[in-house]
Amino acid sequence: MTIEFSGQAENRRGDIAPPVYLDNQSTTPMDPRVLDAMMPFFTERYGNPASSIHAYGRDAGEAVDNARAQVADLIGADPREIVFTSGATESNNLAIVGAARFTPARRNHIVTLATEHKCVLESTRYLEREGFPVTILPVRSDGLVDLDALAEAITDRTLLVSVMAAHNEIGVLQPLAEIGTLCRERGAYFHVDAAQGAGKIPLDVDAMNVDLMSVSGHKMYGPKGIGALYVRRRPRVRLAPLVHGGGQERGMRSGTLATPLIVGLGAAAAIAANEMTEESERLGRLRDRLLDGLNRRIDGLVLAGAREPRLAGNLNLLFPDVEADALLTALSDVAASTGSACSTAAIEPSYVIRALGFDEAAARRAVRFAVGRFTTEAEIDRAIAAIADTVLRLQAGSVEDADQRAGSSTAA
Ligand SMILES: *Cc1c(COP(=O)(O)O)cnc(C)c1O
């Protein structure tokens, strides 16, 4: 099946070109090399990796072991510290709720940031309703954590601190090593949601004193529906499982392992580990080309979040006098989003942009553009033209509207 696109510019042959995909932080297309690695495990290599009594099971088991090592390598972990899950949402729930369920009552305080992903915030709110004390810290206007405020918030009763590596909306990179040091000094677990960071920026769980780290397959050119949680062995992090059953994944996550998806996650991790440095340079150049091109044509663009340190492919821009909803709807040649790709159709002003100190009206104007592995320079140029044309057209419309309103009020 092919996706039907309508309303886009036609190319020279008269075909309709698909929209330029600049939504790589909502999800990435799968790398064809990942699909190649996965395919045999959908067909002839179908054994259950737990069935080590026969050759089919052992074959699948070895493929899972290999993938586990590939994921571990990406973040400087030991393969025995990797638990496969259905994605970063589950990994974050297991890290936060699982740690809370295991804790002695005197150490039950949880600290996180106002700009964390919904699945982290909702996990902590769920625990708060059960009586766990929770501190949700504001961030600085550039989106980065205030390390002094964090140091003050962590006490000898703090169980866990959860801070993401790279931000899904504004792309800022948090100072993980500094946060890790603070946590280690106070004996609190440090959980990192690395759904957007893994495979994009160098991560090392030992150097950064990370105890728990969540990753997701579909944010790094792997398949959807697979992720992992790193769980430190020394000193040992204890989690209560959320899913009970056959005791797979050392009892932390029961259920038959999804061999094809796990193989895909492993392949995606290996590719990212090899190509990360070069890729982030290339994405940084494309991202800067997009920003320069838009700045040349549109006055008064505002970049939300620190310019640096920032994920190479990310931009989050506030367009003067144009709401994100209207822009994204009118922009049929570019696929982008506000960043909160959650289930609701109605575009709510982003709580992340609000947390940077922008008012609600400004937050309604924020659009995220995320360049990815398969974005080309020609696509960036096409996107610049399409975005700028649409913004200028909508701005002119809003001026006309205002004139009309002014005109009718004078007439009245
Ligand atoms: C996408 C994302 C998640 C959720 O990951 P899934 O694998 O889709 O469940 C969590 N945190 C961040 C920062 C994300 O970008």
PDBQT file of the ligand as one rigid body, heavy atoms in Angstrom, charges set to zero:
ROOT
HETATM    1  C1  LIG A 501       8.973   8.929  22.251  1.00  0.00    +0.000 C 
HETATM    2  C2  LIG A 501       9.411   9.204  23.639  1.00  0.00    +0.000 A 
HETATM    3  C3  LIG A 501       9.001   8.387  24.699  1.00  0.00    +0.000 A 
HETATM    4  C4  LIG A 501       8.066   7.225  24.490  1.00  0.00    +0.000 C 
HETATM    5  O1  LIG A 501       8.699   6.208  23.765  1.00  0.00    +0.000 OA
HETATM    6  P1  LIG A 501       7.850   5.007  23.117  1.00  0.00    +0.000 P 
HETATM    7  O2  LIG A 501       8.922   4.027  22.718  1.00  0.00    +0.000 OA
HETATM    8  O3  LIG A 501       7.126   5.600  21.964  1.00  0.00    +0.000 OA
HETATM    9  O4  LIG A 501       6.962   4.479  24.177  1.00  0.00    +0.000 OA
HETATM   10  C5  LIG A 501       9.445   8.694  25.956  1.00  0.00    +0.000 A 
HETATM   11  N1  LIG A 501      10.263   9.729  26.177  1.00  0.00    +0.000 NA
HETATM   12  C6  LIG A 501      10.691  10.533  25.198  1.00  0.00    +0.000 A 
HETATM   13  C7  LIG A 501      11.609  11.650  25.502  1.00  0.00    +0.000 C 
HETATM   14  C8  LIG A 501      10.274  10.303  23.896  1.00  0.00    +0.000 A 
HETATM   15  O5  LIG A 501      10.666  11.117  22.926  1.00  0.00    +0.000 OA
ENDROOT
TORSDOF 0
